[in-house]
Amino acid sequence: MHPFSQEEYRGRNKGLRQLMAQRGVDTLLIFDAANIYYLTGYAGYSDYNPQLALVRQDEEDPWLILREMDVVASEASSYLPHSRILSYPEKYIGSSQSTPWQPISDFIRERSRASRGRIGVELSAKVLGVKGHAALSKSLGVSEFIDADGMVLTLKVIKSPAELTYMEQAGKIADRAMQAGRLAISVGARQCDVAADLSHALHAGTPEFPGSSPQQFSMNVGSPANAVHLAWTDERYKTGCQTIFEIGAFRHRYCSALSRTIFLGEPSARERHVHQACLDGFLAAFDAIRPGVTCSDVNRAFRREFEPRGVRKTSKIGYSLGIDWIDGGLNMQEGDESVVQANMTFHLIIGIFEKTDGYLLSETVRVTDDGAKSLSNMSRDLLVNY
């Protein structure tokens, strides 16, 4: 059973074709795996090999062009009929003599009526690369593609009711997983065993709905915990350690992110001060989120509350998220004048990673007509294990 109706998929593609018309794009090549999933439902984690969705302005449904091995997975997950799923032979994989971009270019040329220079391409997609770009350009006889980065993002940042439902479910899973991780922390416990308990909860989900494949979460342990984006080790816990969890729970690849800092033993006066500064700044930003404000407005609300506290923080405080965690584009930082709209979703994240201070507090936030709604019910109090 597909996570979304055929009508929803076709509505997404219709919106994209309207954007293509505005930009003068006749044929659009989508390489980003999350964007392919958004438009077609194809859920295979196979973007380490060349693959794409081909969208024509004059056709209701896109084409999928994949490695031959991935066709069965696409038929199981995509809303597209078999006739719109194309594949190149396995002989092109790992070959030093040929490249998948050769048959891919043939497929594009055969199914595209785009005139010279009217092909849009997601130029920053990691699977394309310099060699892929050169091969496409040469084979198609197009010296310059239209830069289509961000076109799908324009549609993705505002979530449908079904998308919001999955993110709310993911939020419940994230809460359970965070609590499992917290309860596993004790003197003598191995970091890897704590991570295993948390990971199990992310996969198992709730009695009502399961989790799905999560990305590796961050789990930084230290005194203070101030090294961002690290994983666990097999070291055993000692009194005085902090643990920073930054996790994401997933439902049908839609993410709800959540971060908390756990203290093992009595926090110092400085640690309590940093916690309160982050919490008050978080709440100021949370209260500022509503339709019509800009991302920069939210950042300024945070800064007004936070900066007098004497804690250093230079990084942004939030970003748009959805499929596979980061949507891209909107960031809650100074200078981003993107307008916040209802049914956008953000990871509102207050992280301190300084030489003498380490702290992280975050939640996934939905923008409603009346303001912000958190997708977490996890306590925001200072979390201490004894």
N, C-alpha and C positions, 0 to 999 in steps of 0.2 A: 504494500500500500504506500503510495507516495505521500510525503509529508504535506504537500500542498495540492490544491485542485488544478486541473488543466486550465481552468479559467484564470487562476492567479498567475500561473506561468505565462500564459498568453498576454495577460495584462501588463506584466513586466516587459515582455518583448515589444508590445505596442508602444509603451512609454519610451523605450529605447529607440525604436524606429522614428518616433517623433523628434527626439533629440538629434538623431542622424540627419533628418531632413533640415533641421535648423542649422546644422554644421556643414551641410553640403556633402555628407558621406553617403555613398551608395552601397558600399559593402564594408562591414566592420568585422575585424578579426579580434576575438576575445581570447587572451591567453591566460589571464589570471584564474587560478583554480577556483577561488571563492566566487568569482564572477560567472564562471562556467556553471558552477553549482546553482547560483542564483537564477540564471536564465533557463537552465535545462533540467535541473535536479540530479545531474550526473554526480555521484558521490564518491567515485574512486579516488584514492589518494595516490595519484599516478603522474603528478606534474613534474617528476624528475625526467620524464621523456616528453618530447614535443607533442602537444595536443592543443586543440582550440575549438571554440564555437564560432561558426561563420554566420553572421546576421546580414540578410539582405533587406534593403528598405522596402522592396516590393513583395516580400513573402511573410506570411504570418508566423511561421516557425523557423528557428535556426537549424543549421546543420552542425553535427558533431563530427570532428575529425580526430581519430584516436589511433593509438597502437592497436594492432589486431588482438592482442591478448586481452585488452580492456573492453572489448565489445560486449561480452556477456554481462560484465558489471554495469555497463551503460544501459543495457536493455532492462536490467533489474531495477535500476534507480531512476533513469531519466523518463520524462513524460513523452519523449519523442518516439515515433514509430521506427521500426527497424530500417525503413527505407531512407531515413534521414540521418543514419549513423554510418559514417564512412571510416575505413581503416586502412592503414598502410602495413605491408608485410613485416614479419619479424626479422627478416634478413637485414633490414636497415638499422636494427638496434646493435650498437657496439661495433659497427663496421668501420674499418679504417679507409674503405674504398668509396663508401657512399654515405648519405645522410638522410634521415627522415624528411628533411626540408624539401627534398626533391619530389617525392610523391605528394607531400602536403601542398606544394606550389601547384602541382598539376590539378589537384582537387579544387583549389581556390580558383584557378584560371578557368576550369570547366564550368564552375557554378557561379561565377561572378560576371555580371554584366557591367561592372564598374568601368567607367572610362579612365584613362590615364590620370593618375594623381588624385582619384576620388576614393581611395581605399583607406579606411581608418584602421589604425593599429594601436594596441596597448603597448607602447614602446618600452615602458619600464618593467614589463613582466619578466620575471627571472628566467623562465624557460626559453625566452626568445634569445637573448644575448646578442653579442656582436656578430657571431658567425651566422646565427639564424636570421638576423636582420639582413645581412649581406646576401644570404642565399635566397631569401624571399624577394628582395629587391631585384636581383639579377634574373631570377626565373620569371617573375611577373612583368619585368620590363618597366618597373616603376622606380624612378630615381629618388622620390621623396614621398613618404606616406603622411597622411594626416594624423597628427598626434591625438589619439583617442583616450589617453589616460584620464581617468576621472569621470567618464561618461556614465558608466554603470553605477559608480559611487553616487552620482546625483540621485539615482533612484533608490539605492540601498539604504541611504541614511534615514529615511522615513519608513518606519516599520508598519506592516499590515497587522490586522488583529491576530492572524494565525502566527506570524513571526513573534509578536509580543507574547502570545501564549507560551510558545516554546522557551522564550527567554525567561519568563516568570517561572516556568518549571525548572529551568536550569538554575535559577536563583535559589530554589528550595534545595536542590542537590548541593549547591555550593555551601549553604548553611550547614547541612548535615556533615559534609566533608570537613569543613573548618572545625566544627565541634569535635569530630573524631580525631583530627590532628592535635587539637589542643589537649584533649583528655589523655593522649598517649605520651605527652611530655612529662617526664619525671626524672629525678636523679638516678643515673645509671642506665637509663634507656638509650639505645642506639638511635642516632638520627635516622638511619635507613629504615628502622622499624616504625618510627613515627611516620615517615613518608609513606610506608606501605599501608598503614591504616588509613591515611588520608586518601591515597590513590584508590584503595578498595572502595571507599565510599563514593568517590567520583564515578567509578564504573557501575557500581551497584544501583545508584540512584535512590529512589524512594519506593515504598510498596506500590505506589500508583504508576510510576513510570521509571524506566531505567535511565542511567547515564549513557553517554556514548564516548567514543575515543577522545580523551582529553589531550591537549598539548602538555608537554612537561611543565610542571609548575615550578615556581621559584621557592626555595626554602633555605633561607640564610640564617645561620646560627652563629652567635658571637657575643662578645662583651666589649663594646656594643655590636649589634648586628648591623653593619653599615656597608657591606659589600653587596651591591645590587645584582640581581639576575644570576645568582648562583644556586646550585643544587645541594643536596645533602651529602654527608660522608658516613663512615661507620663509627665516628667518634661517639663517645658516651656523654650524656648530659651531666653537667655539674651545676651546682647552685650559682646563680649570678648570670646565667646565660639568657640572652634574648633569642627568640625565634621569630623571624618575619616570614609569614606565608603570603605569597601572591598566587592565587589559584584561579582557574576558570573551569566551571562546569558547563557541559554541552548537552543540548537536545537538538538532534538533527543538524549538527554543526553550528547551531546558534549558541553563543557564549553568554554566560553571566559571570563576570569576574568579581572577586572578593579578596580583600587583604586585611590581615590583622597582625598585630605584634603581641607575642606572648612572653611574659617575664617568668622565669623560674627562680623564685625567691623574691624577697622584698626589693622593689625598685628604689633607686636612689632619688633624691630630691630633684636632680636634673632630669632624670628619665620621666618623672611625674610631670615636670614642667613641659617637657617636649610633647608628651602625650596630650596635655591640655591645650597647648598651642595648636597642635594639629587638629584636634577635635573641634575647637572653636572656629578655626579657619575652614574646616570641612563644612560645618553647619552654616557658616556665612555664605559659602559658595552654593550649598544645597538650597538655601532659602532664596538665592538670587536667580536660580534657574526657572525660567518660564518662557512661553512663546513670545517672541518679539525682541528679547535681549540678544546681545551678541556674545560670542565666546569670550571676547575680551572683557565685556562687562562682568561676567562671572569671575574671571581671573582677578579683576580689580576688587570685587567684593571680598574675595579671599585675602588679597594682599592687605586691604585696610584692617582686617581683623588680625591677621597673622604677623605682619612685619614688625609691629611694636614689641613682640614677645622676645626678640633677641635670638631667634633661631634662624639659621641660614637655609634658604631653599631657592634654587634658581630654575628648577625644571617646571614643566607645565603641570597643570592640575587635573587634566582630563582629556579624553579623546572619544570619538565615535567608535562604537564597537557593535558587532553582530556576528556574521558568518566567520568562523575560524579566528575569532577574537577581534583584531583591529580591522575596522572598516576602511580606515584611511581618510585623509581630508581634514575634517573638522578637529581642531585642537583648542582646548581651553587655555589659551596663553595670550599674553599681551601682543596686540597686533593682528589677531585673527578676528576679523569683523564679520565672520559667518553668522547669520541670524539663526538662533535657536527656534525650532518649530515643534509643534505637538507631535508625539510619537517618534521623536528621535530618542536614541539611547546612548548614554555616555558611561564610560568608566571614570568615575570621579575619584581621583587618586592623589593622596597627599603623602609623598615620600620624602624622607630625610636620610641622606646618605653622606654624612660628613665625617671628618676625622674622629670626632669625639661624640657624635650623635648618630643614632640609627633608629628609624621609626617608620612604619607604614600603616596607613589606614585607607581603605578604599571600598566602594560599593558600586554596583551597576545601578544606574538611575534612568528611569523613563521620564520623558517630558510629557506632562498632561496639560490640559487646558488651564488647570488651576495651579500648576507649578510642578515641582519634582516629586517623583515617587520612587523610593528605593525598592529594589527587587530582593533585598536581604532583610531578615529579621534578627541578624546576629547582633549581640550586645556591642555597643560602642564604648562601654566602660573600660577602664584600665584592666587588662586581663592578666591575672597573676595565678600561677600554680605554686603550691608549697609542698 
